[in-house]
Amino acid sequence: MTKILIVDDAEFLRVRISKMLTGDGFEVIEAENGARAVQLYQTHKPDMVLMDITMPEMDGLTALKHIRAFDPQAKVVMLTALGQESVVLEAIKTGARDFVVKPFERERVLNAINKILG
């Protein structure tokens, strides 16, 4: 079963994505910030990460750098609010495979997952 780590400080968003993905047969792990995401990534080695950029304790960009240092092949998709284009560009340069703009449609998230996981 494909394992996906969802990282967002907004619990309602994690729950929404989690329900969507488990309904499609994915195994889901959740983290509320980047620091926790790095820990869970190292412990569970998910197939993919969906990660918010703006979070307390450790932002998504910093967490992306830590995850990519641990696993250069990590498949990370950034979740971003409108107006964060410069941060998204930095995330792509750092190794993010794609980004999804919030609020997002279910199909956009699934397309990003399927494109990356093949």
SULFENFEN-V254438 format. One record per residue. N is the residue number from 0. PSI is psi as a letter, one per 30 degrees, with the letter a starting at -180 (none if undefined). Layout:
[[N:PSI] [N:PSI]]
//
This chain:
[[0:k] [1:k] [2:k] [3:k] [4:k] [5:k] [6:j] [7:k] [8:f] [9:j] [10:e] [11:e] [12:e] [13:e] [14:e] [15:e] [16:e] [17:e] [18:e] [19:e] [20:e] [21:e] [22:f] [23:g] [24:g] [25:l] [26:k] [27:k] [28:k] [29:k] [30:k] [31:f] [32:l] [33:e] [34:e] [35:e] [36:e] [37:e] [38:e] [39:e] [40:e] [41:e] [42:e] [43:f] [44:i] [45:l] [46:f] [47:l] [48:k] [49:j] [50:k] [51:l] [52:e] [53:j] [54:l] [55:l] [56:e] [57:k] [58:l] [59:e] [60:e] [61:e] [62:e] [63:e] [64:e] [65:e] [66:e] [67:e] [68:e] [69:e] [70:j] [71:f] [72:g] [73:k] [74:j] [75:k] [76:k] [77:k] [78:k] [79:k] [80:l] [81:k] [82:g] [83:h] [84:e] [85:e] [86:e] [87:e] [88:e] [89:e] [90:e] [91:e] [92:e] [93:f] [94:g] [95:k] [96:f] [97:l] [98:l] [99:k] [100:k] [101:k] [102:k] [103:l] [104:k] [105:e] [106:e] [107:e] [108:e] [109:e] [110:e] [111:e] [112:e] [113:e] [114:e] [115:e] [116:f] [117:none]]
//
